[in-house]
Amino acid sequence: MYGGCCHCGAVRWTVSTLPAGGVRCNCSICRRLGAVWGYTTRAAVTLDVQLPVDSPLIRYRWGDGLIDFCSCSRCGATTHYESVDSGPDARFALNLAALEDAAAYAAIPVRHFDGAESWAFLD
């Protein structure tokens, strides 16, 4: 099992296998977040959110409105994004930079995606 979490530990995700690689995108939001996205499905992820009801997970729906970027309301770290489609096969992106296992994170091959202009991989 592999786990990731926000800085304060209130938002955690767990998967049995890591995605084969990560994607670093340079679009306006991903560049600012500094995320390395690993793609999977909603059914493959166990999400544990331990935040007070008056301070829930922050969801930021951007662009075409098809995904919600999710961040901890306590420490502000972005842990994942979810498709607005809530089915079990819906796309779910883990911020692999939130992995608790530093060696596993260092071993992930990362591709660079030009989400700012060409919508193509740069490698």
N, C-alpha and C positions, 0 to 999 in steps of 0.2 A: 504494500500500500504506500501511496505517496500523498503527502499533505502539504497544503499551502495555507497561509493565513495573512491577515492584515498585520500591521506593526504591533498593535496592542493585543491581538489574538482573539478578538470578539467575533470575527468573521473567518470561518475556516472552510476549506474544501478538501475532499479526499477522493482519490481515484485509484483503481487497482493497477492500472498501467498508464504510463505517461504517453502523451502524443509523441509520434516519431520525431518531431521537430517543432521549432518555434518560428514565429513570424514577427519581425519588427517592422512596423508600418510607419511611414513618415507623414500620414495625414495630420490635419491640424489637431485632432484630439489625441491620437496615439502617440504622436511625437511629444506632446506635453505630459502625457501620463508616463512615458518611458517604459511602457509595457512590452513584454515578449509574450505573444499570444500562442497558446497551444489549443488546438481545436478538438472537440469531442462532442458527445451528445449529452443532453440533460439527464438521461437515464444512467449514464456512466459516472455521474458526480453525486457525491453526498455533500450537501451544504449544511453547515451548522452556524447559525447566527445567534449570538448571545448578546443582543442589544436590548435596552429598555424599549418598551412600547412607545414612549414619547420621543425616542430617538432611533427610529428604525434604519435599516439599510438605505443608503442614498441611491436612488435610481435616476440616471440621467439619460433621457432618450434624445438622441441627436440625429441629424441628417435626415435620412429617408424614414426615420421612425420605426425601423424594424428591429433594433436592438436597444437594450438598456445596459449602460455601463453601471456597474455596482461597486459602491465604495462604503467603507465603514464610516458611520456617522461620528464615531468617537475619535479615531486617529486620522481619518481621511484617505487611507490607502485604498486603491482600486484593486480588487481581488479577481474580478471576472467580468465578463459580459454575457448576457443571455438574450436569445431571440425572444421577441414578444409572443411568438408561437410557443405555447406552453406544453406541447406534446413531448413524449419521451424521446423522440428522435430529433427534436429541435436542436439547433446549433447552440453550443455552449463553449465559450472561450475562457480558458484559465489564464490568468496572468502568471506565467511560469516564473517570473521574477519573485513571486511570493512563495516559491517552494521553500520548505523548511530545510531540506537536504541540500546544502550548498554544493556538494560534489555532484549530485544528480543534475542540478541547474547548470553547472559548469560543463557537463558532458552533452548538453542538448545542442544539436546543430541548429543554427538560426539563419533563416533566409530573410532578405530585406525586400520589402514590398513598397513600391512607389504609389501610395494612396493619395499623394498630393497632386500628381499630374497624369502619369501614363496608365495607372492601374495595371502595372506589370511588375513581375519580379525583376530585381536589378542584378541578379547573379547569373 
